[in-house]
Amino acid sequence: MTLSRTDIARASLTDRYATGLRLNKEWAAQTARNQPELFPTLASGQTPQILWIGCSDSRCPETTFLGLEPGDVFVHRNIANVLHPGDLSSSAVIEYAVQYLRVNHVVVCGHTSCGGVAAALGNKNLGILDPWLFPLRQLRERNLKLLQSMPSEEAAGKLAELNVREGLNIVKQKSVVLNAIRERGLQLHGLIYDVGSGVLSELDTEDSEEVIRARLTAFHTE
Ligand SMILES: [Zn+2]
């Protein structure tokens, strides 16, 4: 197929990559005008307070929907915000953010209408995505009765929530995280982002003091 000049011109007007490159120049100039200190400060280093673990979904740009700025959020995103205990990538991000950047908050955030969660509720063969989604399918099996008792949209929301709780459990098993909770009060949070409204909801995930103390004791007697 040969594109006409008009097709090419129209594509360049609507292509989001080309648009993004153009808008970047405007954004950089406007930000430099409005906040002259921001870029020089960022160029000298980062001191984010938040580590964000979320889904790669294009509708979930955490810094944008938090209303924060470059430098505020250290980020790890993958398909369906799944935390595999032995995953080198997420483990390195958590270690670096907690140990060296000394973030104050670790967030695991799921979202509504998550394609990864919907896929995990089904049994389609998805190639490399199958081993990636395996922990989600395990969660589904462990909670099958509950999930089967719900309409499909509600079941997807519940599985997204269970996945966030499971992710937080994996984060809490890391020694660097337990040390930071004990030594400087690092806080962990579970959130669900509603892509249909733009609103975040906090899950009730606070461990009691006793549970955290028990984990710390177990860790330090190993
Ligand atoms: Zn997702």
Boltz pocket constraint, residues with backbone or C-beta under 6 A from the ligand:
constraints:
  - pocket:
      binder: B
      contacts: [[A, 55], [A, 56], [A, 57], [A, 78], [A, 79], [A, 80], [A, 81], [A, 111], [A, 113], [A, 114], [A, 115], [A, 116], [A, 117]]
      max_distance: 6.0
